[in-house]
């Protein structure tokens, strides 16, 4: 257990020199270069072009291929991806022989993928074949292009700069058959010499069950986690363009936030529930069970130790570690006088309906005759859920409302009076609390608010619970 497994996010990948100098070379100490594996994401924005925009849902190649009858739409989207990938290569390699090789590599992958889509489109014009049954495979194939592009480029750029790098292609491109995720990784790393080779692995792994069917856009984190577990890494590290900090610096100010420093996987799960993943919960589970620490570091501050996440950490002094939250949450409130005594039946039915439309439940509250679920979904999906519930419970009163969730989170928040202090802080800035929750584990407090109050609530809670303490360079030193 001498090596680390490290993941580089898409935004960081787009700045090669910074990654090389701050992450790979680490001050140009040659003894620190090897005994590391790097799992790389696609360059920033590429997966959005291949699949769909993660933030606004604008369809990319996959979205257009899956939902439009106009061939020109997805063909144009494919041309856009090709042009963007070549532009990235131009910025990294310039007009060089290596740049031509980079273009040849990704051009061949793109041509193969485009040909497959054309063949599939023709095949599905026949009544015996349905496009829907192939879409998961299409999505996986397209996703793999982004990581293959970035991993190949990173490997060859490092070789150009005097580092013995090795391209570990887990994409299974043109593989005869699909293997299990673990077998695919074991085989790829079986002969890696960690002491003398710097392995650069694709964030996407082709496997029999399909990573995206379960993890969707979190697939690179699962690859990262399984590589760490299966190769026996002593530590896993995620390099981001920012620290895992006490709040969003864009909301409270970069001069006011402070890196967390230390926390545990329970806190990481709470963040994931709010859509602010330090790591996908299923990926974190593997690291936690294998007792492998996870460190989140800022690519552009390599001298800072970052935030270390372990399974057993609890802060020495009870405190709040982070103020986080989620906008664009909808409350789905169902009131029925007949619910008393049958809450479990109602709740089970409502949850099945929400799951049917793939909405994420952020939180919920229950009393004798009312159940309210707070879901992360768009309005169209919420309206579909509401219509189904109205059919199931014609005598019920169902209300939906757009809200926000703001949460104070920490590994140990057993501080007498903290809830009262927090409510008072929100009241002082005239914020009305629609609902609030504090679990018996006391690792988080959630407040449901009007969405318009989100920014002010985060700022107020950060000022009340974080800024009043002099934390220095980290809330708890890593």
C-alpha positions, 0 to 999 in steps of 0.5 A, a space after each residue: 500500500 505505497 501508492 495513491 489513486 487520484 482523480 482530476 476533474 474536468 475543469 482542472 484537466 482543461 489547465 494542463 500546465 497547472 495540473 502538471 506543475 501543481 499535481 504531478 510534479 508537486 514542486 518538481 520533486 522527482 521522488 514524489 512523481 511515481 507511486 500514483 495512479 491518476 483517473 481523469 475526467 473529460 475536459 470541461 464541457 465535453 461530456 455536456 456536448 456528448 450527452 446533455 448539459 448537466 446544469 440546464 439539460 440542453 441535449 448533446 449528441 445523445 439527447 438529440 439522437 434519442 429524442 429527435 427524428 431529424 438526423 441533421 440535429 445529432 449529426 450537427 451536434 457530433 460535428 460540434 464535439 469533433 470541432 471542440 475536441 480538435 480545438 482542445 488538441 490545438 491549444 495543448 499540442 499546437 501544430 506539431 507531430 504529436 498534435 496530429 497523432 492526438 487528432 488521429 486518435 480521437 478522430 478514429 474513435 469519433 468516426 467509429 462512434 458516428 458509424 455505429 449511430 448511423 447503423 443503429 438508426 438504419 437498423 431501428 427503421 425495421 419493426 423488429 428493432 427498437 431504439 429504446 432498448 439500445 439507448 443505454 449502450 449508446 450513452 455509455 459509448 458516447 460518454 467513453 469518448 470524453 475520458 479516452 480523449 483526455 487520458 490519451 492527451 494527458 499521457 502523451 503530454 507527460 511523456 513529452 515533458 519527460 515523465 514515464 506515463 502509461 495510458 490505461 484505457 478502461 473504455 473497452 473500445 472494440 472489446 470482444 466482450 464485456 467483463 465485470 467492473 472489477 475484472 476489467 480494472 484488475 486486468 488493466 492494472 495487473 502489470 503496472 509498475 507503480 514505482 516507475 510508471 505513472 498510470 493515467 486511466 480513463 474515468 469511464 470503465 466499460 463493464 457488463 452491467 454498465 456504469 451509467 445505468 447505476 451512476 449516470 454522470 457519477 461513473 468516473 467516481 466509481 472507477 476512481 473508487 474501485 481502482 483505489 480499492 482493488 489496487 490497495 491504495 493507501 489514500 485516494 485523492 480528488 483534485 478540484 478547482 476549489 477546496 471543500 470549504 465551509 460554504 460556496 465562496 461565490 455566495 459568502 465571499 472567498 475571503 470568508 470561507 475556510 477549508 473544512 480540513 477534516 470530516 467523515 464519510 457521513 458528512 460527505 453523504 449529507 452533501 451528496 444528498 444536497 447535490 454537492 457531491 464530494 464523491 458519489 455515495 456508492 463510490 464513498 462506500 467502497 472506500 469507507 469499507 476498505 478503510 481508505 481515506 479520501 482527500 479533497 485538494 485544490 489543484 491551484 493550492 498544492 501546498 494546502 493539505 486539503 480536506 481529509 475524509 475518513 470513516 471514523 473521524 469526529 471533531 474534537 469539539 462539536 461544531 458546524 463544518 459547512 453550510 450547504 443547500 439546494 435551490 430548485 427543490 419542490 415540496 409535494 404536500 399530500 393532506 388526507 383526513 383518512 391518512 391517520 393510521 395508514 401513513 406507511 401505506 400512503 408514504 410507500 405509494 407516494 415514494 413509488 410514484 416519485 421513483 417512477 419519475 426518477 425524482 430525488 427525495 431530498 427530505 420529507 416530513 410527516 404528521 398525522 394526516 400530511 406527508 410532504 416530500 421535498 424533491 429535486 426535479 423540474 416542474 414538468 416532472 413534479 406536475 406529472 407526479 402530482 397528476 398521478 397522486 391526484 388519481 390515486 387519492 381523489 379526496 386528498 388535497 395536494 399542493 406543490 411549491 418551489 422552495 430551497 433547502 439550506 443545511 448546517 452540517 458537521 461530524 458532531 453538532 451536539 451543541 446545546 442551543 445551536 438550533 435556537 441560535 440558528 433559527 434566531 439568525 434566520 429570523 434576524 434577517 427576516 427569513 421565514 422558515 417553512 419547515 425544519 429538521 434535525 435528526 437524532 444523529 445530529 450531523 445536520 440541520 435542514 431548513 426549508 425556505 422560499 427559494 428567494 431567501 436562499 442566498 441570504 440564508 446561507 450568508 446568515 448561517 455562515 456568519 452565525 455558525 462559521 465566521 464567529 470562530 477563528 478557524 485559521 487555514 482550516 476548520 480542523 487541520 488535516 
